[in-house]
Amino acid sequence: MNNFTSFSPDDQSAHRQFDQLEASVLFCPHCKEAVPVRKKLLLALPDGDKYDYLCVYCGNSVGTKLERQEIPIQIIL
């Protein structure tokens, strides 16, 4: 008897589950340890938003992330 539910690889909800990951702790070279981070919007680009991850203790940048938009933006001239 199998009590586990199996998921097919084509299940869209399984793919969307890990679509956007958020960092909560990253290594800071200045503090020389893994530290909590704050996410700050750096740039709003046509293909998505670029975020900067900042150390909560010293404020140094410890990483970036580009969140691409699902719907492309059309620019009308």
PQR file with spaces between the fields and no chain letter, atoms N, CA, C, O and H, PARSE charges and radii, in Angstrom:
ATOM       1  N    MET     1       0.838   -1.179    0.000 -0.4000 1.5000
ATOM       2  CA   MET     1       0.000    0.000    0.000 -0.0000 2.0000
ATOM       3  C    MET     1       0.886    1.247    0.000  0.5500 1.7000
ATOM       4  O    MET     1       1.785    1.378    0.831 -0.5500 1.4000
ATOM       5  N    ASN     2       0.628    2.143   -0.923 -0.4000 1.5000
ATOM       6  CA   ASN     2       1.420    3.355   -1.077 -0.0000 2.0000
ATOM       7  C    ASN     2       0.633    4.536   -0.523  0.5500 1.7000
ATOM       8  O    ASN     2      -0.459    4.835   -1.007 -0.5500 1.4000
ATOM       9  H    ASN     2      -0.102    2.036   -1.597  0.4000 1.0000
ATOM      10  N    ASN     3       1.178    5.210    0.489 -0.4000 1.5000
ATOM      11  CA   ASN     3       0.518    6.361    1.099 -0.0000 2.0000
ATOM      12  C    ASN     3       1.016    7.682    0.540  0.5500 1.7000
ATOM      13  O    ASN     3       0.594    8.742    1.000 -0.5500 1.4000
ATOM      14  H    ASN     3       2.065    4.967    0.882  0.4000 1.0000
ATOM      15  N    PHE     4       1.904    7.639   -0.443 -0.4000 1.5000
ATOM      16  CA   PHE     4       2.475    8.854   -1.004 -0.0000 2.0000
ATOM      17  C    PHE     4       1.761    9.237   -2.292  0.5500 1.7000
ATOM      18  O    PHE     4       1.360    8.376   -3.075 -0.5500 1.4000
ATOM      19  H    PHE     4       2.248    6.778   -0.817  0.4000 1.0000
ATOM      20  N    THR     5       1.610   10.525   -2.498 -0.4000 1.5000
ATOM      21  CA   THR     5       1.012   11.030   -3.723 -0.0000 2.0000
ATOM      22  C    THR     5       2.126   11.299   -4.722  0.5500 1.7000
ATOM      23  O    THR     5       3.113   11.959   -4.395 -0.5500 1.4000
ATOM      24  H    THR     5       1.936   11.225   -1.862  0.4000 1.0000
ATOM      25  N    SER     6       1.973   10.798   -5.916 -0.4000 1.5000
ATOM      26  CA   SER     6       2.992   11.034   -6.936 -0.0000 2.0000
ATOM      27  C    SER     6       2.572   12.205   -7.819  0.5500 1.7000
ATOM      28  O    SER     6       1.387   12.423   -8.070 -0.5500 1.4000
ATOM      29  H    SER     6       1.172   10.262   -6.181  0.4000 1.0000
ATOM      30  N    PHE     7       3.568   12.945   -8.279 -0.4000 1.5000
ATOM      31  CA   PHE     7       3.334   14.080   -9.160 -0.0000 2.0000
ATOM      32  C    PHE     7       3.987   13.798  -10.497  0.5500 1.7000
ATOM      33  O    PHE     7       5.100   13.277  -10.564 -0.5500 1.4000
ATOM      34  H    PHE     7       4.530   12.767   -8.075  0.4000 1.0000
ATOM      35  N    SER     8       3.294   14.142  -11.540 -0.4000 1.5000
ATOM      36  CA   SER     8       3.878   13.969  -12.863 -0.0000 2.0000
ATOM      37  C    SER     8       4.839   15.119  -13.143  0.5500 1.7000
ATOM      38  O    SER     8       4.627   16.222  -12.639 -0.5500 1.4000
ATOM      39  H    SER     8       2.389   14.566  -11.486  0.4000 1.0000
ATOM      40  N    PRO     9       5.891   14.893  -13.933 -0.5600 1.5000
ATOM      41  CA   PRO     9       6.838   15.967  -14.234  0.2800 2.0000
ATOM      42  C    PRO     9       6.217   17.110  -15.026  0.5500 1.7000
ATOM      43  O    PRO     9       6.782   18.202  -15.082 -0.5500 1.4000
ATOM      44  N    ASP    10       5.059   16.871  -15.640 -0.4000 1.5000
ATOM      45  CA   ASP    10       4.410   17.917  -16.422 -0.0000 2.0000
ATOM      46  C    ASP    10       3.480   18.784  -15.581  0.5500 1.7000
ATOM      47  O    ASP    10       2.836   19.688  -16.113 -0.5500 1.4000
ATOM      48  H    ASP    10       4.599   15.984  -15.595  0.4000 1.0000
ATOM      49  N    ASP    11       3.401   18.528  -14.300 -0.4000 1.5000
ATOM      50  CA   ASP    11       2.511   19.287  -13.429 -0.0000 2.0000
ATOM      51  C    ASP    11       3.007   20.735  -13.328  0.5500 1.7000
ATOM      52  O    ASP    11       4.103   20.977  -12.823 -0.5500 1.4000
ATOM      53  H    ASP    11       3.925   17.793  -13.868  0.4000 1.0000
ATOM      54  N    GLN    12       2.215   21.690  -13.801 -0.4000 1.5000
ATOM      55  CA   GLN    12       2.625   23.100  -13.835 -0.0000 2.0000
ATOM      56  C    GLN    12       2.785   23.691  -12.440  0.5500 1.7000
ATOM      57  O    GLN    12       3.636   24.557  -12.238 -0.5500 1.4000
ATOM      58  H    GLN    12       1.324   21.493  -14.211  0.4000 1.0000
ATOM      59  N    SER    13       1.986   23.241  -11.473 -0.4000 1.5000
ATOM      60  CA   SER    13       2.102   23.797  -10.127 -0.0000 2.0000
ATOM      61  C    SER    13       3.447   23.438   -9.503  0.5500 1.7000
ATOM      62  O    SER    13       3.985   24.217   -8.717 -0.5500 1.4000
ATOM      63  H    SER    13       1.295   22.537  -11.637  0.4000 1.0000
ATOM      64  N    ALA    14       3.991   22.287   -9.836 -0.4000 1.5000
ATOM      65  CA   ALA    14       5.305   21.903   -9.316 -0.0000 2.0000
ATOM      66  C    ALA    14       6.392   22.800   -9.897  0.5500 1.7000
ATOM      67  O    ALA    14       7.350   23.129   -9.198 -0.5500 1.4000
ATOM      68  H    ALA    14       3.554   21.655  -10.475  0.4000 1.0000
ATOM      69  N    HIS    15       6.267   23.199  -11.150 -0.4000 1.5000
ATOM      70  CA   HIS    15       7.257   24.081  -11.771 -0.0000 2.0000
ATOM      71  C    HIS    15       7.148   25.504  -11.223  0.5500 1.7000
ATOM      72  O    HIS    15       8.164   26.176  -11.048 -0.5500 1.4000
ATOM      73  H    HIS    15       5.488   22.932  -11.718  0.4000 1.0000
ATOM      74  N    ARG    16       5.945   25.962  -10.954 -0.4000 1.5000
ATOM      75  CA   ARG    16       5.757   27.323  -10.448 -0.0000 2.0000
ATOM      76  C    ARG    16       6.142   27.448   -8.986  0.5500 1.7000
ATOM      77  O    ARG    16       6.388   28.554   -8.506 -0.5500 1.4000
ATOM      78  H    ARG    16       5.120   25.416  -11.096  0.4000 1.0000
ATOM      79  N    GLN    17       6.199   26.331   -8.268 -0.4000 1.5000
ATOM      80  CA   GLN    17       6.503   26.369   -6.849 -0.0000 2.0000
ATOM      81  C    GLN    17       7.870   26.995   -6.588  0.5500 1.7000
ATOM      82  O    GLN    17       8.038   27.731   -5.616 -0.5500 1.4000
ATOM      83  H    GLN    17       6.000   25.433   -8.657  0.4000 1.0000
ATOM      84  N    PHE    18       8.836   26.713   -7.439 -0.4000 1.5000
ATOM      85  CA   PHE    18      10.186   27.235   -7.259 -0.0000 2.0000
ATOM      86  C    PHE    18      10.543   28.254   -8.330  0.5500 1.7000
ATOM      87  O    PHE    18      11.719   28.426   -8.651 -0.5500 1.4000
ATOM      88  H    PHE    18       8.700   26.115   -8.229  0.4000 1.0000
ATOM      89  N    ASP    19       9.556   28.924   -8.884 -0.4000 1.5000
ATOM      90  CA   ASP    19       9.789   29.908   -9.939 -0.0000 2.0000
ATOM      91  C    ASP    19      10.596   31.089   -9.411  0.5500 1.7000
ATOM      92  O    ASP    19      11.565   31.505  -10.045 -0.5500 1.4000
ATOM      93  H    ASP    19       8.600   28.785   -8.623  0.4000 1.0000
ATOM      94  N    GLN    20      10.214   31.625   -8.277 -0.4000 1.5000
ATOM      95  CA   GLN    20      10.900   32.770   -7.691 -0.0000 2.0000
ATOM      96  C    GLN    20      11.375   32.417   -6.288  0.5500 1.7000
ATOM      97  O    GLN    20      10.558   32.237   -5.385 -0.5500 1.4000
ATOM      98  H    GLN    20       9.426   31.287   -7.762  0.4000 1.0000
ATOM      99  N    LEU    21      12.676   32.317   -6.099 -0.4000 1.5000
ATOM     100  CA   LEU    21      13.245   32.062   -4.784 -0.0000 2.0000
ATOM     101  C    LEU    21      13.731   33.373   -4.188  0.5500 1.7000
ATOM     102  O    LEU    21      14.220   34.246   -4.906 -0.5500 1.4000
ATOM     103  H    LEU    21      13.340   32.463   -6.833  0.4000 1.0000
ATOM     104  N    GLU    22      13.598   33.508   -2.887 -0.4000 1.5000
ATOM     105  CA   GLU    22      14.040   34.704   -2.182 -0.0000 2.0000
ATOM     106  C    GLU    22      15.176   34.338   -1.237  0.5500 1.7000
ATOM     107  O    GLU    22      15.067   33.373   -0.480 -0.5500 1.4000
ATOM     108  H    GLU    22      13.201   32.799   -2.304  0.4000 1.0000
ATOM     109  N    ALA    23      16.259   35.097   -1.275 -0.4000 1.5000
ATOM     110  CA   ALA    23      17.381   34.868   -0.366 -0.0000 2.0000
ATOM     111  C    ALA    23      17.065   35.515    0.977  0.5500 1.7000
ATOM     112  O    ALA    23      16.609   36.657    1.027 -0.5500 1.4000
ATOM     113  H    ALA    23      16.347   35.881   -1.889  0.4000 1.0000
ATOM     114  N    SER    24      17.304   34.797    2.050 -0.4000 1.5000
ATOM     115  CA   SER    24      17.115   35.367    3.381 -0.0000 2.0000
ATOM     116  C    SER    24      18.451   35.530    4.097  0.5500 1.7000
ATOM     117  O    SER    24      18.593   36.404    4.953 -0.5500 1.4000
ATOM     118  H    SER    24      17.674   33.870    2.009  0.4000 1.0000
ATOM     119  N    VAL    25      19.438   34.690    3.751 -0.4000 1.5000
ATOM     120  CA   VAL    25      20.771   34.754    4.347 -0.0000 2.0000
ATOM     121  C    VAL    25      21.794   34.545    3.235  0.5500 1.7000
ATOM     122  O    VAL    25      21.697   33.591    2.463 -0.5500 1.4000
ATOM     123  H    VAL    25      19.322   33.980    3.056  0.4000 1.0000
ATOM     124  N    LEU    26      22.785   35.452    3.160 -0.4000 1.5000
ATOM     125  CA   LEU    26      23.874   35.339    2.184 -0.0000 2.0000
ATOM     126  C    LEU    26      25.201   35.626    2.886  0.5500 1.7000
ATOM     127  O    LEU    26      25.223   36.219    3.964 -0.5500 1.4000
ATOM     128  H    LEU    26      22.864   36.226    3.787  0.4000 1.0000
ATOM     129  N    PHE    27      26.305   35.203    2.269 -0.4000 1.5000
ATOM     130  CA   PHE    27      27.625   35.456    2.840 -0.0000 2.0000
ATOM     131  C    PHE    27      28.048   36.893    2.569  0.5500 1.7000
ATOM     132  O    PHE    27      27.983   37.360    1.432 -0.5500 1.4000
ATOM     133  H    PHE    27      26.287   34.721    1.393  0.4000 1.0000
ATOM     134  N    CYS    28      28.480   37.591    3.609 -0.4000 1.5000
ATOM     135  CA   CYS    28      28.981   38.965    3.486 -0.0000 2.0000
ATOM     136  C    CYS    28      30.504   38.935    3.599  0.5500 1.7000
ATOM     137  O    CYS    28      31.031   38.519    4.631 -0.5500 1.4000
ATOM     138  H    CYS    28      28.532   37.211    4.533  0.4000 1.0000
ATOM     139  N    PRO    29      31.229   39.374    2.549 -0.5600 1.5000
ATOM     140  CA   PRO    29      32.692   39.371    2.612  0.2800 2.0000
ATOM     141  C    PRO    29      33.248   40.341    3.657  0.5500 1.7000
ATOM     142  O    PRO    29      34.336   40.112    4.185 -0.5500 1.4000
ATOM     143  N    HIS    30      32.528   41.408    3.961 -0.4000 1.5000
ATOM     144  CA   HIS    30      32.998   42.373    4.955 -0.0000 2.0000
ATOM     145  C    HIS    30      32.851   41.818    6.370  0.5500 1.7000
ATOM     146  O    HIS    30      33.773   41.923    7.180 -0.5500 1.4000
ATOM     147  H    HIS    30      31.644   41.594    3.532  0.4000 1.0000
ATOM     148  N    CYS    31      31.689   41.224    6.669 -0.4000 1.5000
ATOM     149  CA   CYS    31      31.444   40.648    7.999 -0.0000 2.0000
ATOM     150  C    CYS    31      32.068   39.258    8.142  0.5500 1.7000
ATOM     151  O    CYS    31      32.223   38.757    9.256 -0.5500 1.4000
ATOM     152  H    CYS    31      30.940   41.138    6.012  0.4000 1.0000
ATOM     153  N    LYS    32      32.425   38.638    7.014 -0.4000 1.5000
ATOM     154  CA   LYS    32      33.042   37.309    6.963 -0.0000 2.0000
ATOM     155  C    LYS    32      32.172   36.222    7.582  0.5500 1.7000
ATOM     156  O    LYS    32      32.672   35.322    8.258 -0.5500 1.4000
ATOM     157  H    LYS    32      32.299   39.045    6.110  0.4000 1.0000
ATOM     158  N    GLU    33      30.862   36.314    7.344 -0.4000 1.5000
ATOM     159  CA   GLU    33      29.928   35.281    7.796 -0.0000 2.0000
ATOM     160  C    GLU    33      28.614   35.413    7.035  0.5500 1.7000
ATOM     161  O    GLU    33      28.362   36.419    6.372 -0.5500 1.4000
ATOM     162  H    GLU    33      30.456   37.045    6.795  0.4000 1.0000
ATOM     163  N    ALA    34      27.787   34.387    7.141 -0.4000 1.5000
ATOM     164  CA   ALA    34      26.457   34.434    6.541 -0.0000 2.0000
ATOM     165  C    ALA    34      25.581   35.348    7.389  0.5500 1.7000
ATOM     166  O    ALA    34      25.505   35.192    8.608 -0.5500 1.4000
ATOM     167  H    ALA    34      27.992   33.570    7.679  0.4000 1.0000
ATOM     168  N    VAL    35      24.926   36.293    6.742 -0.4000 1.5000
ATOM     169  CA   VAL    35      24.140   37.301    7.465 -0.0000 2.0000
ATOM     170  C    VAL    35      22.754   37.427    6.838  0.5500 1.7000
ATOM     171  O    VAL    35      22.577   37.103    5.664 -0.5500 1.4000
ATOM     172  H    VAL    35      24.988   36.420    5.752  0.4000 1.0000
ATOM     173  N    PRO    36      21.771   37.893    7.607 -0.5600 1.5000
ATOM     174  CA   PRO    36      20.463   38.197    7.015  0.2800 2.0000
ATOM     175  C    PRO    36      20.608   39.349    6.022  0.5500 1.7000
ATOM     176  O    PRO    36      21.471   40.212    6.180 -0.5500 1.4000
ATOM     177  N    VAL    37      19.761   39.353    5.008 -0.4000 1.5000
ATOM     178  CA   VAL    37      19.844   40.388    3.977 -0.0000 2.0000
ATOM     179  C    VAL    37      18.510   41.100    3.808  0.5500 1.7000
ATOM     180  O    VAL    37      17.446   40.578    4.140 -0.5500 1.4000
ATOM     181  H    VAL    37      19.060   38.652    4.880  0.4000 1.0000
ATOM     182  N    ARG    38      18.612   42.316    3.278 -0.4000 1.5000
ATOM     183  CA   ARG    38      17.452   43.127    2.913 -0.0000 2.0000
ATOM     184  C    ARG    38      17.423   43.239    1.402  0.5500 1.7000
ATOM     185  O    ARG    38      18.462   43.437    0.772 -0.5500 1.4000
ATOM     186  H    ARG    38      19.477   42.740    3.008  0.4000 1.0000
ATOM     187  N    LYS    39      16.256   43.116    0.822 -0.4000 1.5000
ATOM     188  CA   LYS    39      16.098   43.211   -0.632 -0.0000 2.0000
ATOM     189  C    LYS    39      15.680   44.643   -0.982  0.5500 1.7000
ATOM     190  O    LYS    39      14.699   45.159   -0.446 -0.5500 1.4000
ATOM     191  H    LYS    39      15.412   42.956    1.334  0.4000 1.0000
ATOM     192  N    LYS    40      16.436   45.279   -1.887 -0.4000 1.5000
ATOM     193  CA   LYS    40      16.173   46.670   -2.271 -0.0000 2.0000
ATOM     194  C    LYS    40      16.072   46.757   -3.790  0.5500 1.7000
ATOM     195  O    LYS    40      16.920   46.221   -4.503 -0.5500 1.4000
ATOM     196  H    LYS    40      17.233   44.860   -2.322  0.4000 1.0000
ATOM     197  N    LEU    41      15.034   47.433   -4.285 -0.4000 1.5000
ATOM     198  CA   LEU    41      14.881   47.634   -5.726 -0.0000 2.0000
ATOM     199  C    LEU    41      15.988   48.550   -6.219  0.5500 1.7000
ATOM     200  O    LEU    41      16.139   49.674   -5.740 -0.5500 1.4000
ATOM     201  H    LEU    41      14.345   47.868   -3.706  0.4000 1.0000
ATOM     202  N    LEU    42      16.763   48.057   -7.182 -0.4000 1.5000
ATOM     203  CA   LEU    42      17.891   48.812   -7.712 -0.0000 2.0000
ATOM     204  C    LEU    42      17.521   49.510   -9.010  0.5500 1.7000
ATOM     205  O    LEU    42      17.771   50.706   -9.164 -0.5500 1.4000
ATOM     206  H    LEU    42      16.641   47.144   -7.570  0.4000 1.0000
ATOM     207  N    LEU    43      16.921   48.770   -9.955 -0.4000 1.5000
ATOM     208  CA   LEU    43      16.545   49.312  -11.257 -0.0000 2.0000
ATOM     209  C    LEU    43      15.220   48.713  -11.707  0.5500 1.7000
ATOM     210  O    LEU    43      14.933   47.545  -11.447 -0.5500 1.4000
ATOM     211  H    LEU    43      16.718   47.799   -9.830  0.4000 1.0000
ATOM     212  N    ALA    44      14.421   49.524  -12.385 -0.4000 1.5000
ATOM     213  CA   ALA    44      13.215   49.031  -13.049 -0.0000 2.0000
ATOM     214  C    ALA    44      13.531   48.997  -14.541  0.5500 1.7000
ATOM     215  O    ALA    44      13.564   50.037  -15.198 -0.5500 1.4000
ATOM     216  H    ALA    44      14.654   50.473  -12.597  0.4000 1.0000
ATOM     217  N    LEU    45      13.761   47.806  -15.066 -0.4000 1.5000
ATOM     218  CA   LEU    45      14.158   47.625  -16.461 -0.0000 2.0000
ATOM     219  C    LEU    45      12.974   47.170  -17.301  0.5500 1.7000
ATOM     220  O    LEU    45      11.997   46.665  -16.748 -0.5500 1.4000
ATOM     221  H    LEU    45      13.735   46.962  -14.532  0.4000 1.0000
ATOM     222  N    PRO    46      13.029   47.332  -18.622 -0.5600 1.5000
ATOM     223  CA   PRO    46      11.923   46.889  -19.478  0.2800 2.0000
ATOM     224  C    PRO    46      11.656   45.386  -19.400  0.5500 1.7000
ATOM     225  O    PRO    46      10.511   44.954  -19.535 -0.5500 1.4000
ATOM     226  N    ASP    47      12.703   44.590  -19.183 -0.4000 1.5000
ATOM     227  CA   ASP    47      12.494   43.138  -19.137 -0.0000 2.0000
ATOM     228  C    ASP    47      12.303   42.601  -17.724  0.5500 1.7000
ATOM     229  O    ASP    47      12.113   41.397  -17.552 -0.5500 1.4000
ATOM     230  H    ASP    47      13.633   44.941  -19.074  0.4000 1.0000
ATOM     231  N    GLY    48      12.348   43.457  -16.712 -0.4000 1.5000
ATOM     232  CA   GLY    48      12.135   43.024  -15.333 -0.0000 2.0000
ATOM     233  C    GLY    48      12.776   43.988  -14.353  0.5500 1.7000
ATOM     234  O    GLY    48      13.348   45.005  -14.746 -0.5500 1.4000
ATOM     235  H    GLY    48      12.502   44.435  -16.852  0.4000 1.0000
ATOM     236  N    ASP    49      12.677   43.659  -13.080 -0.4000 1.5000
ATOM     237  CA   ASP    49      13.223   44.508  -12.022 -0.0000 2.0000
ATOM     238  C    ASP    49      14.506   43.898  -11.476  0.5500 1.7000
ATOM     239  O    ASP    49      14.589   42.686  -11.275 -0.5500 1.4000
ATOM     240  H    ASP    49      12.213   42.833  -12.760  0.4000 1.0000
ATOM     241  N    LYS    50      15.515   44.751  -11.235 -0.4000 1.5000
ATOM     242  CA   LYS    50      16.782   44.292  -10.673 -0.0000 2.0000
ATOM     243  C    LYS    50      16.826   44.697   -9.205  0.5500 1.7000
ATOM     244  O    LYS    50      16.636   45.864   -8.861 -0.5500 1.4000
ATOM     245  H    LYS    50      15.447   45.735  -11.399  0.4000 1.0000
ATOM     246  N    TYR    51      17.080   43.715   -8.347 -0.4000 1.5000
ATOM     247  CA   TYR    51      17.128   43.941   -6.908 -0.0000 2.0000
ATOM     248  C    TYR    51      18.544   43.743   -6.397  0.5500 1.7000
ATOM     249  O    TYR    51      19.316   42.963   -6.956 -0.5500 1.4000
ATOM     250  H    TYR    51      17.234   42.768   -8.626  0.4000 1.0000
ATOM     251  N    ASP    52      18.875   44.457   -5.331 -0.4000 1.5000
ATOM     252  CA   ASP    52      20.165   44.352   -4.669 -0.0000 2.0000
ATOM     253  C    ASP    52      19.916   43.783   -3.276  0.5500 1.7000
ATOM     254  O    ASP    52      19.005   44.224   -2.576 -0.5500 1.4000
ATOM     255  H    ASP    52      18.248   45.090   -4.877  0.4000 1.0000
ATOM     256  N    TYR    53      20.723   42.808   -2.874 -0.4000 1.5000
ATOM     257  CA   TYR    53      20.642   42.252   -1.526 -0.0000 2.0000
ATOM     258  C    TYR    53      21.709   42.912   -0.670  0.5500 1.7000
ATOM     259  O    TYR    53      22.892   42.876   -1.009 -0.5500 1.4000
ATOM     260  H    TYR    53      21.463   42.449   -3.442  0.4000 1.0000
ATOM     261  N    LEU    54      21.289   43.524    0.452 -0.4000 1.5000
ATOM     262  CA   LEU    54      22.193   44.258    1.330 -0.0000 2.0000
ATOM     263  C    LEU    54      22.316   43.563    2.679  0.5500 1.7000
ATOM     264  O    LEU    54      21.332   43.059    3.220 -0.5500 1.4000
ATOM     265  H    LEU    54      20.328   43.553    0.726  0.4000 1.0000
ATOM     266  N    CYS    55      23.533   43.540    3.217 -0.4000 1.5000
ATOM     267  CA   CYS    55      23.789   43.006    4.552 -0.0000 2.0000
ATOM     268  C    CYS    55      23.079   43.897    5.572  0.5500 1.7000
ATOM     269  O    CYS    55      23.177   45.122    5.492 -0.5500 1.4000
ATOM     270  H    CYS    55      24.332   43.950    2.778  0.4000 1.0000
ATOM     271  N    VAL    56      22.366   43.296    6.530 -0.4000 1.5000
ATOM     272  CA   VAL    56      21.639   44.104    7.514 -0.0000 2.0000
ATOM     273  C    VAL    56      22.577   44.733    8.543  0.5500 1.7000
ATOM     274  O    VAL    56      22.190   45.684    9.222 -0.5500 1.4000
ATOM     275  H    VAL    56      22.287   42.302    6.595  0.4000 1.0000
ATOM     276  N    TYR    57      23.810   44.215    8.671 -0.4000 1.5000
ATOM     277  CA   TYR    57      24.734   44.740    9.674 -0.0000 2.0000
ATOM     278  C    TYR    57      25.606   45.866    9.137  0.5500 1.7000
ATOM     279  O    TYR    57      25.712   46.914    9.773 -0.5500 1.4000
ATOM     280  H    TYR    57      24.124   43.443    8.119  0.4000 1.0000
ATOM     281  N    CYS    58      26.236   45.670    7.974 -0.4000 1.5000
ATOM     282  CA   CYS    58      27.164   46.685    7.460 -0.0000 2.0000
ATOM     283  C    CYS    58      26.612   47.453    6.258  0.5500 1.7000
ATOM     284  O    CYS    58      27.153   48.502    5.907 -0.5500 1.4000
ATOM     285  H    CYS    58      26.150   44.819    7.457  0.4000 1.0000
ATOM     286  N    GLY    59      25.545   46.957    5.617 -0.4000 1.5000
ATOM     287  CA   GLY    59      24.934   47.656    4.492 -0.0000 2.0000
ATOM     288  C    GLY    59      25.592   47.400    3.150  0.5500 1.7000
ATOM     289  O    GLY    59      25.167   47.973    2.147 -0.5500 1.4000
ATOM     290  H    GLY    59      25.105   46.105    5.902  0.4000 1.0000
ATOM     291  N    ASN    60      26.621   46.554    3.094 -0.4000 1.5000
ATOM     292  CA   ASN    60      27.288   46.249    1.822 -0.0000 2.0000
ATOM     293  C    ASN    60      26.410   45.375    0.947  0.5500 1.7000
ATOM     294  O    ASN    60      25.603   44.587    1.440 -0.5500 1.4000
ATOM     295  H    ASN    60      26.967   46.088    3.909  0.4000 1.0000
ATOM     296  N    SER    61      26.580   45.526   -0.364 -0.4000 1.5000
ATOM     297  CA   SER    61      25.867   44.692   -1.317 -0.0000 2.0000
ATOM     298  C    SER    61      26.487   43.294   -1.312  0.5500 1.7000
ATOM     299  O    SER    61      27.703   43.143   -1.433 -0.5500 1.4000
ATOM     300  H    SER    61      27.235   46.166   -0.764  0.4000 1.0000
ATOM     301  N    VAL    62      25.632   42.269   -1.169 -0.4000 1.5000
ATOM     302  CA   VAL    62      26.125   40.890   -1.138 -0.0000 2.0000
ATOM     303  C    VAL    62      25.565   40.058   -2.285  0.5500 1.7000
ATOM     304  O    VAL    62      25.880   38.873   -2.394 -0.5500 1.4000
ATOM     305  H    VAL    62      24.644   42.391   -1.071  0.4000 1.0000
ATOM     306  N    GLY    63      24.736   40.660   -3.145 -0.4000 1.5000
ATOM     307  CA   GLY    63      24.200   39.930   -4.284 -0.0000 2.0000
ATOM     308  C    GLY    63      23.130   40.724   -5.006  0.5500 1.7000
ATOM     309  O    GLY    63      22.627   41.721   -4.489 -0.5500 1.4000
ATOM     310  H    GLY    63      24.480   41.622   -3.056  0.4000 1.0000
ATOM     311  N    THR    64      22.785   40.275   -6.209 -0.4000 1.5000
ATOM     312  CA   THR    64      21.729   40.901   -6.998 -0.0000 2.0000
ATOM     313  C    THR    64      20.809   39.824   -7.554  0.5500 1.7000
ATOM     314  O    THR    64      21.155   38.644   -7.600 -0.5500 1.4000
ATOM     315  H    THR    64      23.194   39.465   -6.630  0.4000 1.0000
ATOM     316  N    LYS    65      19.630   40.263   -7.974 -0.4000 1.5000
ATOM     317  CA   LYS    65      18.653   39.351   -8.567 -0.0000 2.0000
ATOM     318  C    LYS    65      17.868   40.110   -9.625  0.5500 1.7000
ATOM     319  O    LYS    65      17.480   41.259   -9.413 -0.5500 1.4000
ATOM     320  H    LYS    65      19.349   41.222   -7.936  0.4000 1.0000
ATOM     321  N    LEU    66      17.635   39.467  -10.766 -0.4000 1.5000
ATOM     322  CA   LEU    66      16.819   40.043  -11.826 -0.0000 2.0000
ATOM     323  C    LEU    66      15.534   39.237  -11.918  0.5500 1.7000
ATOM     324  O    LEU    66      15.559   38.063  -12.286 -0.5500 1.4000
ATOM     325  H    LEU    66      17.950   38.533  -10.938  0.4000 1.0000
ATOM     326  N    GLU    67      14.416   39.861  -11.585 -0.4000 1.5000
ATOM     327  CA   GLU    67      13.111   39.208  -11.684 -0.0000 2.0000
ATOM     328  C    GLU    67      12.502   39.592  -13.017  0.5500 1.7000
ATOM     329  O    GLU    67      12.089   40.734  -13.221 -0.5500 1.4000
ATOM     330  H    GLU    67      14.396   40.815  -11.286  0.4000 1.0000
ATOM     331  N    ARG    68      12.450   38.640  -13.910 -0.4000 1.5000
ATOM     332  CA   ARG    68      11.902   38.886  -15.247 -0.0000 2.0000
ATOM     333  C    ARG    68      10.383   38.905  -15.192  0.5500 1.7000
ATOM     334  O    ARG    68       9.765   38.139  -14.452 -0.5500 1.4000
ATOM     335  H    ARG    68      12.785   37.713  -13.744  0.4000 1.0000
ATOM     336  N    GLN    69       9.791   39.791  -15.987 -0.4000 1.5000
ATOM     337  CA   GLN    69       8.339   39.883  -16.059 -0.0000 2.0000
ATOM     338  C    GLN    69       7.824   38.824  -17.011  0.5500 1.7000
ATOM     339  O    GLN    69       8.439   38.541  -18.039 -0.5500 1.4000
ATOM     340  H    GLN    69      10.293   40.413  -16.589  0.4000 1.0000
ATOM     341  N    GLU    70       6.676   38.233  -16.655 -0.4000 1.5000
ATOM     342  CA   GLU    70       6.087   37.194  -17.494 -0.0000 2.0000
ATOM     343  C    GLU    70       5.522   37.767  -18.784  0.5500 1.7000
ATOM     344  O    GLU    70       5.629   37.145  -19.840 -0.5500 1.4000
ATOM     345  H    GLU    70       6.176   38.463  -15.819  0.4000 1.0000
ATOM     346  N    ILE    71       4.926   38.940  -18.704 -0.4000 1.5000
ATOM     347  CA   ILE    71       4.327   39.579  -19.874 -0.0000 2.0000
ATOM     348  C    ILE    71       5.300   40.647  -20.370  0.5500 1.7000
ATOM     349  O    ILE    71       5.600   41.584  -19.629 -0.5500 1.4000
ATOM     350  H    ILE    71       4.839   39.446  -17.846  0.4000 1.0000
ATOM     351  N    PRO    72       5.800   40.533  -21.600 -0.5600 1.5000
ATOM     352  CA   PRO    72       6.735   41.545  -22.102  0.2800 2.0000
ATOM     353  C    PRO    72       6.053   42.911  -22.257  0.5500 1.7000
ATOM     354  O    PRO    72       4.892   43.002  -22.653 -0.5500 1.4000
ATOM     355  N    ILE    73       6.791   43.944  -21.940 -0.4000 1.5000
ATOM     356  CA   ILE    73       6.283   45.310  -22.058 -0.0000 2.0000
ATOM     357  C    ILE    73       6.481   45.781  -23.492  0.5500 1.7000
ATOM     358  O    ILE    73       7.554   45.605  -24.068 -0.5500 1.4000
ATOM     359  H    ILE    73       7.734   43.870  -21.618  0.4000 1.0000
ATOM     360  N    GLN    74       5.444   46.379  -24.065 -0.4000 1.5000
ATOM     361  CA   GLN    74       5.546   46.925  -25.412 -0.0000 2.0000
ATOM     362  C    GLN    74       5.713   48.435  -25.310  0.5500 1.7000
ATOM     363  O    GLN    74       4.917   49.120  -24.668 -0.5500 1.4000
ATOM     364  H    GLN    74       4.572   46.522  -23.597  0.4000 1.0000
ATOM     365  N    ILE    75       6.746   48.935  -25.945 -0.4000 1.5000
ATOM     366  CA   ILE    75       7.012   50.370  -25.953 -0.0000 2.0000
ATOM     367  C    ILE    75       6.492   50.938  -27.263  0.5500 1.7000
ATOM     368  O    ILE    75       6.874   50.492  -28.345 -0.5500 1.4000
ATOM     369  H    ILE    75       7.393   48.378  -26.467  0.4000 1.0000
ATOM     370  N    ILE    76       5.617   51.925  -27.150 -0.4000 1.5000
ATOM     371  CA   ILE    76       5.026   52.557  -28.332 -0.0000 2.0000
ATOM     372  C    ILE    76       5.687   53.912  -28.527  0.5500 1.7000
ATOM     373  O    ILE    76       5.707   54.740  -27.616 -0.5500 1.4000
ATOM     374  H    ILE    76       5.306   52.286  -26.271  0.4000 1.0000
ATOM     375  N    LEU    77       6.222   54.132  -29.709 -0.4000 1.5000
ATOM     376  CA   LEU    77       6.873   55.413  -30.022 -0.0000 2.0000
ATOM     377  C    LEU    77       6.013   56.235  -30.946  0.5500 1.7000
ATOM     378  O    LEU    77       6.394   57.344  -31.321 -0.5500 1.4000
ATOM     379  H    LEU    77       6.205   53.460  -30.449  0.4000 1.0000
